[in-house]
Amino acid sequence: MERKITCIICPRGCAMTANIQGEKVTVTGNTCPRGKQYAIDECTNPVRTITTTARTADGGVIPVKTAQPIPKELMFECMNVINGAVVTLPAQIGDVVIANLLGTGADVVVTANMK
């Protein structure tokens, strides 16, 4: 199976081709090793960082994100959990809103100071 991938690791945006043969992935079109690894990871274990907002106890919202990338297939389930969270103010950058989101090992943290 062949898959076209545009690298997002650096601004160069290499157009890569990943050939998937069972467990083996070969990559062409990359100009650096980081791009090659990105393509392999995207084909074998895609992950994403969620950046969103959470409700605050006063009825507002505060920006949050996952501290580490989570498996792509869990994004919608994770968003359901985040949407149910309520942050008590004041909150500081790095405060943990949800620890170990759905057992992924990623915490959801505050990304702005708010009083």
N, C-alpha and C positions, 0 to 999 in steps of 0.2 A: 504494500500500500504506500502511496506517495502523498505527502502532505506539504503544502506551501505555508511557510511561516515567515512573518516579518519580525525581526528581532527588535525588542524594546529595551534592551539593556543599555544602549548608548544612543546618542542622536544620529548615528550613521544609518540605522534602520536597514540592515542587510536583509535582502530577500533570499531566504534559505529554502532548501528542499530537504525534507526528512523522508528517508525511505525506511519503512518499518517492515521488518521480516521477523515475525514472532517476537522474541524478546530483544532482538538486535535492532538498533536505530543508527543509521548512518546519515550524516549531515553534509550537505554541500552548500556553498554560497556564503558561508560565514567568513569574516575576516579576522576573528579572534576566538580564542578558546571559550570565552564567556558566552559568546553567541551560540557556539556549538552546544554547550551545556544547557543553555536556555531552551534550545530546540528539543533536545533529548528529554528534558524535564517536562516540557509542554506536551510531548507525545506520550510519556509514561506516567507522569504524576503531576497534572496541572494544579497549581495553587494560585490563590488570589488573596490580596489584602482588602478587607472591607473597610471603606471609608463612608461614614453616614452620620446621622444625628440620633441622639437619644432624648427622650423627654426629661424635663426637669420637674421637680416637685412643685414649682411655682407656675407650671403650665407652659413654659418656654421649651426651647431645645438647646442642646449643647453638642458640638462636634465630637465624634468618637471614631476610633478605628481599631482594627485588630492589631495587636502588637507584633504578631508574626502572621505570615500567610497561612491560610487554611485550605483544605482540599476544595477544589472548585465545585465538586458535586454537593458540598454541604452549604453552599452560599445561601440558598433560600431558607433552609432550616435555621441557619445562624441569624439571618435577618429577622425571622419570626421571634427568636429569643431576644435580640437587641430591641426590637419594637416594643417588647413588653417591659423593658427596663425603665426605671425611674431614677434619675440622679438627684441626690440631695445637694443643694448648694450651701456653702461655697464649694467649688471644685477647682482643682489645680491640674495643670498638664501632667499626665502620667498617672493620675488617680485611676485605680482599677474599678470599672463599673461592673464587669462580669469576669470572674476568674475561670480559666480553663473552659472556654466556650465550647459546649457540646463535646467535651473530652478531647479537643483538638490540641490542647497545650497552649493555645493562644488566648491571652487575656484581651478584653475590650477595655481600652483606656481612653481617658479624656484627652483632647488635643487642643484645648484652649482654657485659659483661666476665666472663671466666671464667679461673680459674687451674688 
